[in-house]
Amino acid sequence: MTDPGWLSVLPPLLAILLAIWSKQVILSLFAGIWMGCFILSGFNPLLGVTAALDAVVNVFQDPGDTRVLIFTLLIGALIATIEESGGVRGFVHFLETRRFVHNAKRAQWLAWLTGIVIFIESNITLLVAGAVSRPLFDRYRISREKLAYLIDATSAPVCVMIPLNAWGAVIIGLIAGTGVAEPLQIFIASIPYNLYSIAAIFLSAVVIWKNINIGPMRAAEARTASGELLWPSATPMIDISADHDTQHAGKPVPPAYLMMLPITAMILMMPVGLYITGAGNLIEGSGSVSILWSISFAIVVAWILLLARRQTSIHQLMRVFMKGAGSLLPIATILLLALALGDVAKLLGTGPYVAGVAGAAVPAALLAPLIFLASAFIAFSVGSSWGTFAIMIPIAVPVATTLGLPVPLLLGAAISGAIFGDHASPISDTTVVASMASATDHIDHVRTQLPYALVAAAIATLGFLALSLLS
C-alpha cells in the first residue's frame, strides 16, 4: 500500500482488542497478520490466509530475526540445564549459609539483592528469592505480602533491562523488526528511559530503608507482627520452594558454581562476540550474533561442568535441552508472529500513518506518557508484558523515527508501560509466581502491591513528561 491510510491501523488494533478480550496473545497476533494480508490482497479472505502464512515463513529470511528466535529457545535450554544440575539449589544454600542476616531489615535486603543478582529469568528470580527469604521473613515477623512485593519489584523490572536473557532477546528482535539500524545499541540506549522499572526497583529499596507501609501493607505488617502469618480467610498459593526442598531432603547440596559459572561465561562472551563481529570495534559488533554465541557458550560450559562431575550423560543432557527449549516455545511463537505482524505493518505503512496522525493531533511532549499509559493498559488487561512488547514496540519505534523523536525514549515508554501492567495485573504469570514463592494469598499480594506499583507508575509518567519537554 503506497499511501498510508486508516486501514493500516486495523491489524495492530485487531490484535490489541482480541488480546484484551480473549487473553490469547498468539491467536490475536495471527488475526492481526491475517487482517493486514487481507487488506493487502484486495480484501480476499482466502488469499489473506495464504499470505499470512507466507508472512510468518518469510520472517526466517532475515538472519538476525532467525538468530533471535533460536536464542529464545536456547535460553530455555540453559535455564532447564541449570535447574537440572541443582545449581539453583546450590546457590540458594550458598546464600542461606552466609550469616549476615540477623534482623528484619537485613532479611528484606537479602530478598531485594537476590532479585537484583538473579537476572537470567524472572520466574527463577522469584523462586530463588522466595526460597531464600521466606523462612527469614517468618522468623523475624515480616509479612509474606511484603516479601511477595519485594521479589516482584525486582524480577521483571531487572530482567527487562538485561540484553543477555530471553527478555532482551525478544525486545531486540522486535526492534530489529522495525527496520532500525543497530537494534542492540538502541535497546541499551533505552535502558535509562525504562522509568517504571527503575522507579519500581528504587522505590522497593526505599520501602526497606524507611520501612514504608502503605494501606493494606500496613495492616499485613501489623498482623504478622502479632504472630499471624496470614489472614484467617487467606488461601496461600502452593509453596514450590518448600516442595523442592522436600524432594531433595537428605541429598548433598550441589555447588553454587553450577549456576554461577554458566551465567558468568554468558556475560563475558558478549563483549568478546561484539569485538570479533565488529572487527575490533565493540559498538559496530553484531548484537544478534554475539547474543547467540553467548548463550551457546554458556550451555557448553554447563554441559562440561556436569559431565566433569560425572553427574549425568549426553543422552540426559539432550533430553533436558529439548525440554527446556520447548518450555520457551510459546515465547518464541509470540516473537515470530510479532515480527511477521511488524513486516505486514511496514507494507501497509502503519507506522508513518500513526506518526502522521499523532504528530498532527498529539503534542510531542505527550507522546511518551501516552505510549506508557497505552502499553500499561494493554499489559494490565492481557496479563503479559511479552505480548504487549509484541504489540507496542512495532508502533512506538516507527512513530519516533517518523517524527524525529528520540527512539530510546519512546521505546523505554513502551517497555515501561508493559512492565507496570504486568507488575500490577492479577492475571500476570509473574504476579502469580510471586504469590507462590512467598506462600501468600494471591489476592492479598495484588492488593498490597498495587499502591506501590501506582506510585512508581506516577513517577514514571511524570518522568516521561519531563523528558519529552526537555528533548
N, C-alpha and C positions, 0 to 999 in steps of 0.2 A: 504494500500500500504506500503510494508515493506521498500523499498528503495526509498527515495525521488528523484524525477526526475523533468524535466522541465514541465511536465504536471501538477504538483501540483500548479504551478503558474497561470494556466489558470482561475480557479474560481474567485480569487480576481481581476485578470486583467480584466476579462469579466465584473465584477461588476463595476470597475472603468470606463472603456470605455463606457459602456452603460449609467452609471450615467451622465457622461460628455455630451454624445450625446443627451440623452433623457430628462435629468433633473428629471427623475423619480427614486428616490433612492430605493423605496420599490420594484418595479419591477426588478430593476437592482440587488439588493441583492438576490432576489429569483432566478434570472437567474444564478447568481454565485453558489448558493446552488445546482441548478439542474445540472450545469456543473460538479461540484465536484462529485455528486452522479452518474452522467452519466459515469464518469471515473471509479469510484469505482465499479459500477455494470457491468463492462466489456463492456462499450460503448453501452449499451442497452438503447435507449431513453425512452421507456415506464417504465422500471424499474427505470430509473433515476428520473422520475416524482414521482412515488410512494415513492421511497427512500427519495426524497427531502421533501415530505410532512411529512414523518416519522421523518426526521431530525428536522423539526420545532416543531413537537409534543414532541420529546424527550428532548427539552430544559426544559420542565416543570418537568423532572425527577430530576433536580438539585434544591434543596430547596432555595439555595442562589439566583440563577437566577430567580426563581419564585417570591421571595420576592422583588427583584429589579423591576420586571415588575409590580407588584402590587403597589409598592411605586410610580412608574411613574404615574399611574392612580390616586393615592391618592393625589399627589401634584397638579394635575389639579383640583381635587375636592376642595382642600384647597384654591387655587387661586380664584376659582369661588365663594366660600363661602365668602371670604374676600371682593371681589368686590361687591357681592350682599348685604353685610352688610353695605356698604358705608364706610368701614374702609379706603379705599384708598383715597376717597374724604375727609374724616376727617383728614387724615394725610397731604394731600395737604393744607387744610385750616390751620392746625396747623403750617406748615412751613411758609405759607403766612403771618400769623398774628405775627410772630416773627420779629420785626422791626430792624434787624441788617443789612439789605440790603439797602444802601443809595447811592451806586455809581456803576459804570460799573464793576469794578473788583470784588466787593462783589457779584454782580449778577452772575458772571461767577463761583465764588467759590461755590455759592449755587447750581448751576446746577451740578457741579463736585461732591460735597459732597452728594447730593441726589442720584446720580448714585452709589456712594460708599455704602451708607446706605441701599438702597433698593436692596437686592440681591436675593429675592425669585424667580424672573423670569425676563428674560431680557426685554421682551416687557412691563411688568409692570414698570420696571425701567425707560424705555424710556418715557412711557406715563406720569408717575408721574413727572419725572424731566422736561419734556416738559411743562406740565400743570402749574407747579410752576414757571418756569423760563421765559417762552416766553413773558409774559406781561412786565417783568422787563427788558428783553433784548430790547424789542421795546422801552420802556420808556427811557433807557439810550443809545439808538442808538448803540447797538451791533448787528452784523449781525445774522440773523437766521441760516445762514450756520455755524457760529461759535457755536451756540447752538447745532445744529444737530451733529457737530463733537464732542463736549464735552460729550454729553449724549451717543453717540455711542461708544466713547472710554472708558466709564465707565459702560457699561451694560454687554455685553457678557464677556469682559475681567475680570470683577469682578465675575459674576455669575459662570464662569467656574472654579474658584478656591475655591468654597464653596461646601463641601460634602452634605449639607442639602438642596438641591433643585434638580430639575429634571436633571440639567446638571451633578451634582455629581453622581446621581443615574445611569445615562446612562454610564458614564465613569467607575464607579466602577463595573458595570455589565459586561462591555466589558473586563476589566482587569481580572475579575474572570473567564470569558470565556476562557482566555488563559491558565488557569490551574495554575497560580502562587498562592502561599500562601499569606494570608493577603492582599487582594486587597485594602481594605480601607487604610491600612498603606502605601501601595505603592502609592496610589493616593495622600495622604497627603505629602509623601516624594517628589512627583513630582512637587508640587506647586512652590517651589523656582526655578525650572527649566522651568517654564512656562514663558519663557523670553519675548515673544511677548506681552502677557497680561500685565506683569509688566512694560515693556517699554512703552506700549500704555498709561497706567494709569499715570505713572510719567511724560511722555512727555506732556500729556494734562495739567498736573499741571504746568509744566514749561512754557507752552504756555500762561497760565493765568498769571503766576508770572511775566514773562518778556514781555508779550504782543507780542508774536512771530506770525507774519502773513506771511505765505509763499505763493507765487504765486497767484492763484485765490482767496485765502482767503484775501489777501491784498486788492484786488480790491473790494471784497464784503464788507470789513470793511469800505473802503473809500466811497462806495456807500451809506451804511447805515448811516454813519456819516453826509452825506449830506441830509439825510431825506428820502431816498428811501429805503423802506423795502425789495423790490425785484427788480430784473432786469425787464425791460419793457416786455421782451419776456418770462419771467418765468411763469410757471404754478404751483402754490403751491399745495401740497398734501392736502387732506381733513384734517382739524384740529379736531381730535377725541376729544381732551380735551375740546375744545370750545363747541362742540355738547353736551358733557356730562354735562358741566356746565349749558347749556340752558335747558336741560332735567330736571335738579333738581332745577331750579330757583325758589326761594320763599320757598323752603322746608328747614327745620332745618338741619344743618350740623351734621352728626353723629360724635361721639367722635373718636379721633385717636386711642384709645386703642383697638378698634375693629380690627385694623390691627396689632398693635404692640404686644399685649398680645399673640395671637396665635403664632406669629413668635418667640417671646421670649420663650414661652413654648417649641416650637420645638427645639430651640438651647439648652435649659437647659436639655431636656430629653436625648439628645445624649450621654453625658458623663455618665448619670445615666444608660442608656442601656448598654454601654460598661462596666461599673463597674459590673452590675448584670451578664451579659453573660460571663464576664471574671473572675467571682468568686473573685471579689475584685481587679483585675488587668486590668486597662483600655486598656493597649496595647494588651492583649490577648482576648479582647471582640470581639463579632461578629459585624462587621460593617453593614451587611445587616439586621440583626435583630434589631440593635439599630436605624438605619435609619427608618425602618418600624414602630417601636414603636414611634419614634419622630414625624413623620408626622401624625400618628393616634392620638397621644395625642394633637397635635395642632388642629386637626379637632374637637376633643371633646371639647377643650377649646372654640373654635369659636362657636360651637353649644350652649354651656352653656351660653355664653355671649349674644347671640341673643335671646335664649329662656327666659333668665332672664329679658331682656328688653321688653319682650312680642312683639317683632318686627316681629316674623314670627311663623310658625308652623312646626311640624315634617314633615308633608307632603311637604311643600315648601322647607325645607332643603334637603330632599331626592331628590327632583326634581333638585335643584341646584347641589347637589352632583353628580348625574348621568350626568348632562350636563357638569360639569367641568371635570369629569373623561373621558367623551367622547371627550373632546377637545384635550386631550393628547393621544388619541388612536393612531393617526399616529406615534407619537414618540415611544410609546410602541411597535408598529408593527415594526418600524425600528430596535429597540433594539432586539426584538425577532428574527428577521431574521438575524441580525448581529451575535447574539450568535449562531444560527444554522450554519451560514457560518463559524464561528470560529471552531465549532465542526468538520465540514467537512474538513476544512483545516488541523486540527490536524490529522485526519485519513489519509489524503494524505501526510502529512509530509511537508506542505508548509513552515512552519517556519524554520525547520532545513535546508531545501534546499536553501531558500533565504539567510539564515545566512551563509551557506557554500559558496555560490556564492559571497555574499557581503564581506565575510572575505578574499576571495582569490583575488577579483578584486578591492575592495574599501578600502583604508586605514582607520583604525579605527577612526582616527581623523576627517574624513569627513562624517561618518555615520550620526551623529546627524544633521549637517547642511543639508545633502541631504534629510533626513526624513522630516525636517522642510520645505524645498522647495517643496518636492513632495506633502506633505499634503497641503501646501498653494496653489499649482496649482490646486489640485482637488477641494478644497473648493471654490476657486475663480470661477472655471468653473461650479460647481454644484450649488453654492449659498447656501450651507448648511454645517455648521460646524458639525452638528449631523451626517449627512450622511458620512462625512469624518472621524469622530471618528470611525464609524462602519467599515470603510474600512481599516484605517491605524493603529489603535491600535492593532488589531489582527496580524498585520505584525511586528510592531515595538517591541512589548514586546517579542515575541519568538526570534527575531534577537538578542536582548540584552541578554536574558537568555542563548541562544546557544553559543554566542561568549564571554560570561563572562563580558559583559559591564554593566555599571550601568543602571538598568531598569528605575529608575525615570528620568534619563537624556533623554533617547530615548523616553520615554512616554511623557515627557514635550515637546520634539521637535515635536512629532505628534500632540499634543493638540495645541501648539503654532501656528503651520502652519495652522491648521483648523480655529483658531480664526482670524488670519490675512486674510486668504482667504475670510472668512465670513464678516469681517470688511470692506474689500476693494471691494467686489463684488457688482455690481449694481443690481443683481438679488437676493441678500440675503434678507430674511424677516426682519432682524434687521435693515438693511440699509434703507429699505422702511419705516418701522415704525418710525425710527429716523426722516426721512423727514416729515412724517405725524405729529408726535408730535411737530415738530418745525415749521410747516406750511410753509415749504420752498419747492422750486422746487427740485425734486428728483435728477436730473442730476447735478444741481448746488451743491447739497450736496456731491455727489460722486466725482465731480471734485475738490472741495475744501478740502475734507478729504483725498484724495489719497496721496498727498505729505507727510502728517504727518504719514499715515499708512506705507508708504515706508521707511521713516526714522526709525520708530520703528522696521520694519522688518529687515532693515540693521543692527541695533543694536543687534537684536536677533540672526541673522546669525553669526555675529562676536562673540557674546557671546557663542553660541553653539560650534563654532570652538575652542575658548579659553578653554572652559570647557572640551572638548574632548581631547585636548592636555595635560591638567593638570590631567585628570583622569586615 
